[in-house]
Amino acid sequence: MRIYDIILKKRYGEELTDEEIDFFISAASKGEIEDYQITALLMAICFNGMTERETATLTMCMARSGDMVDLSSIDGYTVDKHSTGGVGDKTTLIVTPIVAALGGKVAKMSGRGLGHTGGTVDKLESIEGFKTTLSSDAFLSQVNSIGLSVIGQSGDLAPADKKLYALRNDTATVDSIPLIASSIMSKKLAAGSRGIVLDVKTGSGAFMKSVEESEALARAMVEIGKSAGRDTVAVITNMDIPLGNAVGNSLEVIEAVETLKGNGCEDLTAVCIELAANMLTLVTGKDKETCVSMAKGAIADGTALTKLKEMVAAQGGNPEWIENTYLFPKAEYSFEIKEDSDGYIKSMDAEKIGVASLLLGAGRNKKSDVLDFSAGIILKAKTGYKVEKNETIATLYTNDKTKISAAQQKFCEALTFSSEPVEKQQLIYNVIR
Ligand code: URA
């Protein structure tokens, strides 16, 4: 078999066999084909797409290119969630303790921030002492005892995806549905859970800017999950506006804790209840309505907050910080952004707000950048809000004063205003099973 013939076949829009896809992934992982040949095939896939079968085979080959986590020693239904990435997305910190408090077994590997989007691992590391690296035995035993552990990606999970993703990033071949679907699902399948709930974000802060594209990606991922024998559900949610009011690591942990205490804002709480309820339908087999009230109940009776504290303590963190969030260090500098006339916020480019937070020190420009955990933004007004002259729209936080000006400029670029009232945006567009 020759990679040249496989590239030519896909260039003519033909369907690749399982053997050809297997050959490609195995040779790419072993460094037996050149990067320019890999990228030529990736570009041909971008132009000509892949069938459901090709995408499922590509995903399984990538998943099997490294470690496949074995969760069989966990007693109970293992369930995972994944978000395609957004701004202010702290849902893992809220949803996973809710589900674990109600009997689900959540063995979750999360990522670090990428570009304008934040990462759960960075957020958790803003809690004093919290360890995001555990041995495999400690990880499994914690999930067995308390039902929940969230750690960084460990071992050699889907190394073929790492290789392909780095090349895609450099060659404008990221936004292809079969390539994104196989990239995400290869890691989810390798992570081993029986049930998977995908939060597919749509809008200005997401990879997929339209609902139609997001639905197509969601369907592709649900099909892959099904063909691999996993129970898979995708929820399409709004990322045209940042989720919740906090953007930035410790600011988001504090908002997550407030949400678990029942003081969360409407949009964040609604998305978390939807995701948790979908996970619970898989875990319990109960109908969605029942699972919605179970999820709300775990917030109301404090069991979900207790579960978060248990996880923090089990992973070396200080649970007092969860009880008393004023213990999180505050940023030295803050800056209020005020509106200079009356009006309504017409739109908020979530990606630009994510970049403004990154510029304050909450995200990385390069892998080696050190994060400022208390940097970020608290939004006081969002799309559709009526604001008055001199009213504060947002407060910026940082420990480096020199970063404020660029962040302020980026934040202001993100907003448009209208003198007319603005229609409320939909929050949850669709659920695909
Ligand atoms: N996230 C991934 O893990 N892979 C993609 O291709 C896009 C988003």
Boltz pocket constraint, residues with backbone or C-beta under 6 A from the ligand:
constraints:
  - pocket:
      binder: B
      contacts: [[A, 84], [A, 165], [A, 174], [A, 179], [A, 180], [A, 181], [A, 183], [A, 184], [A, 207]]
      max_distance: 6.0
